């Protein structure tokens, strides 16, 4: 028998950095998540403490899992945008103001020797779903995450859209209703104020103030302060009419946002994920209705609007994918 | 003296096909318009008659100006979208319904032997301004034409955005106000119903019905039927308060549309052209005001909003540019 070469296996690390949870995963170059770690974090500690904790946990993960440093192709991290991609700088995240101005690129490259790719968290979600999820094989597609805020990513000819400085794809901050409520970004009536968890909560509070849908409160211990989009979803599932109406309304606004994406990007698919998307059955009807009623026939004809497939892994996967593309 | 090779000069033809005027130009590969021809057309004759007339005039132009067929690199034609780029098919233009379903690619390749590039007219405008106009040198920019309708084009990393089928960039059909007036596309409150010539005329008619701004009619021979965005512009120039307010209002809505483009594409520049843009001084103030007030700081920080520079030539130039890119 002749000489047999040892092939060393190589991996990626993907990090999904949220305001309350940070998820890390070891990912193969084929998009398989081999191992995951997760810890809770507290955004009120400020950007520096947050990222010091991240580096410490990341180093542990590397020490425990990689015998040789060249086994690690690279590390990708998805974090709240907008991000100045050239400078690796977090700009002014409407939902994570504590991170404002944090020089993430410089900070990480000082502490970590492996190559690092920084990506907007919603872009990471979108890339993950395109790599090994609901948009696999698509060249032109959009991703939307419905969470505390509304994030999004746009893929054009197989590449995530970054724009001039890297802040493109702020889907949650399209103006949907110019006379609508104020948004964290400084605008008014953005998609985010209707289709996010925060927006759903606001709509429920407004309904309760008007004396409607008090039954919704049953699912948050009768306390309006404890009410979340999840407790409102539970109310809808139990048949509460006002809760159902809220998700219908949210779906109508989300549909208007999708029309803009359809007319501007002519995507093959729009993938919707994030924790609020669990209420899919309660909003997708009114999404489809308004899209069919109001979008131009040509651009929408072959479009598919689908649910994300990779759940909480999408962010890890997309971050790892960014690191893989960077290494190529 | 040794042998000296004859270098044959080569040119492009760019065609800007509108509903009332068709403009043709002979263009150098460096973007200089050498010769122009223009004729009036009548869209009511239907797509076939329109394009037969086009072919006849085009053949005349070629016969009169090109001695050898290989002097002509290619022909580019900008026409009302949306266009199915793969099939070369005009889909359902909201402002030129007569062209609906016309198989332009097949029709032209049967009659003309030179290579032909078909492009959406607003994309052609955008490409022309990027080639040798207001967005020269930009990699990421958006173009908007304010005419009978509102058209647009998006350039991402130096390429015009076509999307899955070729219908991307329908900037005029972003929803700006979901409770707004019906739009020709089937939607409601699209940018087009506010920022187009048709939209401005509608706003003026509404004002007059309410008993305001009758002075506007002075510029259209006292006949509301004869009123156009141009006569309303003249009224504004002469100091008519209602006409000025209409352009202010139009600028506010246009600004909301720009915010969406800024948040989605993070462009370096937005170039605004088209005949309605002649009223620039009467709407740009309110555009800038709302953009500064409501757009996210990061994406808008280094953005420039500028006036188109190539006037009626932009469409010819962009169509020629498409033909040039096709030939490369």
Interface residues (C-beta under 8 A of the other chain):
Chain A: X82 X84 X91 X92 X94 X139 X140 X154 X156 X157 X159 X161 X162 X163 X164 X165 X166 X167 X168 X169 X170 X171 X173 X174 X175 X176 X177 X178 X185 X186 X187 X188 X252 X253 X256 X259 X260 X263 X264 X265 X266 X267 X268 X293 X294 X295 X296 X297 X298 X299 X301 X302 X303
Chain B: X82 X84 X91 X92 X94 X139 X140 X154 X156 X157 X159 X161 X162 X163 X164 X165 X166 X167 X168 X169 X170 X171 X173 X174 X175 X176 X177 X178 X185 X186 X187 X188 X252 X253 X256 X259 X260 X263 X264 X265 X266 X267 X268 X293 X294 X295 X296 X297 X298 X299 X301 X302 X303
